[in-house]
Amino acid sequence: MTLDVAVNIRSRGLNYEENLLWDKARSDEPGVDLPVPEGLRLRTGADARGEIGLPQVSEPQVLRHFVRLSTMNYSIDSGFFPLGSCTMKHNPRLNEKLARLPGFANLHPMQPESTVQGALEVMYTLQQYLGELTGLPGVCLAPAAGAHGELAGMMTIRRAHEARGEVQRDTVLIPDSAHGTNPATAAICGYKVKTIVTKETGRLTLEAFREALGDGVNVAGMMVTNPNTCGLFEGRIVEIAGLLHAAGGYFYCDGANFNALVGKIRPADFGVDVMHINLHKTFSTPHGGGGPGSGPICVTEALAPFMPVPVVEKTGERYRLQTEDDRPETLGRLKGFHGQFGMHVRALAYIMSHGNDGLLQVAEDAVLNANYIMSQLKEDFHVPFEGPCMHECLLTDKAQKEAGVTTLDIAKTLVEYSFHPMTVYFPLVVQGAMLIEPTETESQDSLDRFIVAMKSIAEDVRAGDSGRFHDFPVSTPRRRLDEVRAAKEPKLRWKR
Ligand SMILES: *Cc1c(COP(=O)(O)O)cnc(C)c1O
């Protein structure tokens, strides 16, 4: 046996090259398919079983395989995760502990309501708190993610227009910097999308909004993220919401960036009618492979009759789930059962353990951390829009591009330096965008390390040492992947 067979030559140090289990299988080692004893008559009278095609590997091999795979996932528990627009904050272990209490973890959604009063109280209390934090009192916890919340919210708006007979309203206004889920949601709801141009300014202007609104008779509403996807607060939002409302439209706020505002301002106060909240962003429930999303929606009192069911109601000391029978104008159910209950427990634990003052500090520290990074890097990287940022800062590769080093090269170099990259090439309207969201849970030490890595990249580019950037990362098990091909021609099955 040669050395590269004995030790897989791609394994280095204690980092293993992990092949598929089938590649490890050696037919002479018994695994799950024990050889059929000769001359044995099966008691069922059936023919002897054929091979079922599972790899012939032993229990320790299987165990090692999956344990090794589990160590390959980069996560917020292993390091800094500055992915803009994703709010990769620490998931407090207290939340996990509470979600695992047997009284919560072992519930079945079809149990009689009288046996799950505590769980319903958790959901009811979360509804109340989310209503208070947004200023939008109608809350439905059912949507299973942010994008699902967008769908729930836009269907609510559609239903309200239909109830008033305003079926000519077939258009939704969306800024060009929006997250892709916004126009996708509007389209799935049957709306036409009209773009509000912000490309030059990074923010909504009254002129661009008026231009998109026109006479407004066909406008159902707008979908706006605030702070927006460039990490900037929309300073004209109150006037814009006023113009939209005067034209009979509703303001859908994409609440994915609520971490910049939570406890500080209530979106209803700047004119929002409907908003989703990503519990897995602002309220710290695990995501990105760590757990399911959860995207409750919050709506004004006027829109509450139309939102989906179920909604938890409290009468006296009893809690119950309202259904279609209690809410004749509801758009109905969007999924089975009651939403991601485990995430409701975690989010409530997060809110209660922070309190009013703690949540306010979350928003302020998130904004402070992003501005710290921006202030340290603005000499080295181009900052496309003026003014302080909110909870994420936007840079571009403009200063490096002339030397042939692009945003992609910078992101891959960060991987070589053991950092998860920032969000790249989003928002789409900004050339070579790098969107950095540190969140409030990073220490100054970890921010400083990231800043040093970024500065040293800029310095090396200035020193003319740019060729090597196209090769990074070089120390990882895989290097640059053909991501387009992987997405377009995924191999989902192992074939012999
Ligand atoms: C994350 C995000 C969404 C979508 O939320 P999911 O929970 O991933 O479905 C929508 N809009 C913005 C701005 C986001 O950052």
The ligand as a Gaussian input file, in Angstrom:
#p B3LYP/6-31G(d) Opt

LIG

0 1
 C      -32.488000      38.099000       5.466000
 C      -33.272000      39.065000       4.679000
 C      -34.517000      38.732000       4.119000
 C      -35.071000      37.317000       4.080000
 O      -35.183000      36.691000       5.305000
 P      -35.106000      35.090000       5.417000
 O      -35.416000      34.851000       6.847000
 O      -33.753000      34.690000       4.993000
 O      -36.168000      34.534000       4.505000
 C      -35.230000      39.723000       3.486000
 N      -34.751000      40.973000       3.389000
 C      -33.554000      41.338000       3.883000
 C      -33.076000      42.760000       3.753000
 C      -32.769000      40.387000       4.546000
 O      -31.564000      40.732000       5.029000

